[in-house]
Amino acid sequence: MPAREEGCRLYLVTPPALEPRAFADTLARALDAGDVAALQLRLKDVDDDAVRRAIDVLRPVAQSRDVAFLLNDRAELAAQTGCDGAHLGQEDGDHAAARKLLGNGMLGISCQNSRHLAMRAGELGADYVAFGAFFPTSTKAVTELADVEVLEWWSSIFEVPCVAIGGINPENCGPLVRAGADFLAVVSAVWNHPEGAGAGVRAMNAAIAAA
């Protein structure tokens, strides 16, 4: 994932359930359709063996296209399986230990709407901080929506890139881009696009460029 000066880019998060070999074709079409900075493998309610199988199939699809491949929740598994890094929530283990474990690999940390959590993540050596959800989303329960002002505050003070996440689509992403988000993390806007994932990537990139 690039430095801040390259402007806002797309960050894809996988659907929470998938069959790796079938999804690999969908993923390839999406990544070939336009600019994507990173792919986060986010599988819920599956065991480590299932995650390993998905990594083995999907990691080469992303990495062969210079798309960073990140694993959600599990820094140790990410380090063991050749992932480019891990994305951790506030409840996902010891962030300082994960930083050491990943070495030169990428560490992203979810900070919800909290400036305090974001500053702490930066001090721990996170490669990016993630704010959100900014809009209602079907992928996780949200008790409080994030405020666009947190993106403006972070991007005006800190060099560490920030990711906006949560219910983002081509129609609502403009304010997030203008507020200084370095990456927009999306799920449904791409994978559930009526014309296919490739069309979803093209629509998101067009909306980012327009903003």
C-alpha positions in Angstrom: 0.0 0.0 0.0 1.3 3.4 -1.0 2.3 6.6 0.8 -0.3 9.3 1.4 0.6 11.5 -1.6 -0.9 9.1 -4.1 -4.4 10.1 -3.2 -7.3 7.9 -2.2 -7.4 4.3 -3.3 -9.7 1.3 -3.1 -9.2 -1.4 -0.3 -11.3 -4.5 -0.9 -12.5 -6.7 2.0 -13.8 -10.2 1.1 -17.3 -11.4 1.9 -17.5 -13.0 5.3 -18.2 -16.4 3.7 -16.8 -17.8 0.4 -15.7 -20.9 -1.4 -12.0 -20.1 -2.3 -11.7 -21.7 -5.7 -15.0 -20.2 -7.0 -14.2 -16.8 -5.4 -10.7 -16.7 -7.0 -12.3 -16.1 -10.5 -14.5 -13.3 -9.1 -11.5 -11.8 -7.3 -9.3 -11.9 -10.5 -12.0 -10.1 -12.5 -12.4 -7.5 -9.8 -8.6 -6.8 -9.5 -8.2 -6.7 -13.3 -11.0 -4.1 -13.6 -9.1 -1.2 -12.0 -6.9 0.2 -9.2 -7.0 -1.7 -6.0 -4.4 -1.1 -3.2 -5.2 -4.1 -0.9 -7.4 -7.1 -0.3 -8.3 -8.1 3.3 -9.3 -11.8 3.8 -12.1 -11.6 6.4 -13.7 -14.9 7.1 -16.0 -15.4 10.0 -16.8 -18.5 12.0 -14.3 -20.8 10.2 -11.3 -22.7 11.6 -7.7 -22.0 10.9 -7.5 -24.8 8.3 -10.3 -23.2 6.3 -8.5 -19.9 6.5 -5.2 -21.4 5.4 -6.9 -23.0 2.4 -8.4 -19.7 1.4 -5.0 -17.9 1.8 -3.3 -20.5 -0.4 -5.8 -20.0 -3.2 -6.4 -16.2 -3.0 -3.1 -14.8 -1.9 -1.4 -15.5 -5.3 -4.3 -13.9 -7.1 -3.7 -10.6 -5.2 0.0 -10.6 -5.0 0.6 -11.4 -8.6 -1.3 -8.1 -9.3 0.7 -6.1 -6.8 -2.3 -5.9 -4.5 -1.3 -6.2 -0.8 -2.9 -9.3 0.8 -3.9 -8.8 4.5 -5.5 -11.2 6.9 -8.2 -10.1 9.3 -7.8 -10.8 13.1 -4.9 -13.3 13.0 -1.4 -11.8 13.0 0.3 -15.0 13.8 -1.4 -16.9 10.9 -0.7 -14.0 8.6 3.0 -14.2 9.4 3.1 -18.0 8.9 1.3 -18.0 5.5 3.1 -15.4 3.5 0.5 -12.7 3.8 1.6 -9.1 3.4 0.2 -8.2 6.8 -2.7 -8.3 9.2 -5.7 -6.1 10.1 -6.6 -6.2 13.8 -9.7 -4.9 15.7 -9.5 -3.6 19.2 -10.3 -7.1 20.6 -7.9 -9.0 18.4 -5.0 -9.8 20.7 -1.9 -7.8 21.7 -1.2 -5.1 19.1 2.4 -4.5 20.3 3.1 -8.3 20.0 1.6 -8.3 16.6 3.8 -5.5 15.5 6.9 -7.5 16.5 5.6 -10.7 15.0 4.8 -9.2 11.6 8.3 -7.5 11.3 8.3 -5.6 8.0 4.8 -6.8 7.3 1.9 -4.4 7.3 -0.2 -3.9 10.5 -3.6 -2.1 10.3 -5.7 -1.4 13.4 -9.4 -0.5 13.7 -10.0 2.6 15.8 -13.8 3.1 15.3 -14.4 6.8 15.9 -11.7 7.2 18.5 -8.9 9.7 18.2 -7.3 8.2 21.3 -7.2 4.7 19.9 -5.8 6.0 16.6 -3.0 7.9 18.3 -2.2 4.8 20.4 -2.2 2.6 17.2 0.2 5.1 15.6 2.5 5.0 18.6 2.6 1.1 18.3 3.8 1.4 14.8 0.6 0.7 12.8 1.0 1.1 9.1 -2.5 2.5 8.8 -5.4 3.2 11.1 -9.0 2.4 10.1 -12.0 4.6 11.1 -15.7 3.6 10.8 -18.3 2.5 10.3 -19.3 5.7 8.6 -22.6 4.4 7.3 -24.9 1.5 8.3 -23.5 -1.8 7.1 -24.7 -5.4 7.0 -21.2 -6.9 7.6 -21.1 -6.1 11.3 -23.1 -4.6 14.2 -22.5 -0.9 14.6 -23.5 0.9 17.7 -22.1 4.4 16.8 -21.3 5.8 13.4 -18.0 7.5 12.8 -17.8 11.2 12.0 -16.2 12.5 8.9 -14.3 15.1 11.0 -12.1 12.3 12.4 -10.7 11.8 8.9 -10.0 15.5 8.5 -8.3 15.7 11.9 -6.1 12.6 11.4 -5.0 13.4 7.8 -4.1 17.0 8.7 -1.8 16.0 11.6 -0.4 12.5 11.0 1.6 10.9 8.3 0.2 7.4 8.9 -2.4 6.6 6.3 -6.1 6.2 7.3 -8.7 3.9 6.0 -12.5 4.6 6.0 -14.8 1.6 6.3 -18.4 0.8 6.8 -21.3 0.9 4.3 -19.3 2.9 1.7 -20.5 3.0 -1.9 -20.1 5.2 -5.0 -23.0 7.4 -4.0 -21.8 8.3 -0.4 -18.0 8.1 -0.6 -17.3 11.7 -1.8 -17.2 13.4 1.6 -14.8 10.7 2.9 -12.4 11.2 0.0 -12.5 15.0 0.4 -12.0 14.7 4.2 -8.6 13.0 3.6 -9.2 9.2 3.6 -6.2 7.5 2.0 -8.2 4.3 1.4 -11.9 3.3 1.2 -12.6 -0.2 2.4 -15.6 -1.8 0.7 -17.4 -5.1 0.7 -21.0 -5.0 -0.7 -20.4 -2.1 -3.1 -18.1 -4.4 -5.1 -19.1 -8.1 -4.5 -22.9 -7.3 -4.6 -22.8 -5.0 -7.6 -25.6 -6.0 -10.0 -23.2 -6.1 -13.0 -20.5 -8.0 -11.2 -17.4 -7.3 -9.1 -15.5 -5.7 -12.0 -18.2 -3.2 -12.5 -18.2 -2.5 -8.8 -14.5 -1.7 -8.8 -14.9 0.5 -11.8 -17.8 2.4 -10.2 -15.9 2.9 -6.9 -12.8 4.1 -8.7 -14.9 6.5 -10.9 -16.5 7.9 -7.7 -13.1 8.4 -6.0 -11.8 10.2 -9.0 -14.9 12.4 -9.2 -14.5 13.4 -5.6 
